[in-house]
Amino acid sequence: MAKIKLTQEQKIELDNAEMQLDKAQLIKRITALKLRDKGLSNIEIGEILMKSDQTISNWVQIYLKEGINSLLQWNYEG
């Protein structure tokens, strides 16, 4: 599990992005990052957000490697 400690700038960036979103799924991605920053595990976050711990891990990795724009890509065709 990758450790995550958000900077103040990252927290502001996430808060600003969250306020502009209307898709619950994307808001969950930001929430997952905020909860990881508070020290919760992927399993705990998955239980809260009703997602697998692997999904939480994927979101964290995307954010750490590629940034917020990649995290907030919505490609679901459903």
N, C-alpha and C positions, 0 to 999 in steps of 0.2 A: 504494500500500500504506500503510495507516494505521499510524503509529508507535504502539507500545504500550509503556508502562512501568508495570508494576503497582506499586501501593503495597504496603507491608507488610500493611495491612489486607485488601487485595484478595487477596494471596497466601494469607493465612490463611483467608479466605472460600472460596477455590477448594480449598485443601487439605481443609478441613472438608467441603465438598460432595462432593469426590471420595471421601472415606472412607465416605460414606453411600450411594453409588451402586452399583447392581448391573448396569446396562446398559453394556456395553463402548462403545457408540456415544457415550453421554454422557460417559464418562471420556475418550474421544478429544477431545471438545470442550474439556475442561479442559486436557488435555495440550497441545493446539494453542496455547492462550493462554499456557501456561507456556513453551513453546518460542519463541513470538514474543517474549515478555519477555526471553528469553536472546539474542535477535538473529537467530534463524533466519528465513529467508524463507518465504513461503507455499508456494513450490515445494518447498523442502527439507522442510517439515513435511508437505506432501501426500505426498511420497515415503515418509516414515517411517510415516505413519498410513494410507497407501494410500487417500488421498482427493485430489480435484482441488484445485489451488491456489485455484480459485473458491470451493469449499466452505469452505476454511480462511478465506478473506477474508470470506465470509458470516458465519461463526461469530464472527470478531473484531468485525465491524461490529455484530452483534446484541448482543454483550457490551458494547461501548462505548456504544451508544445506549440499550439497554434493561435491561442488567444480567444478573446470573447467573440469575435466575428465568426470563427469556425464553430464555436460552441453553440451559437444561436442560428446556425443553418437549419432550415426546416425543409427536408426533402421527402417527407412522408406523402405518399400518393393515396394511401388508404383506399 
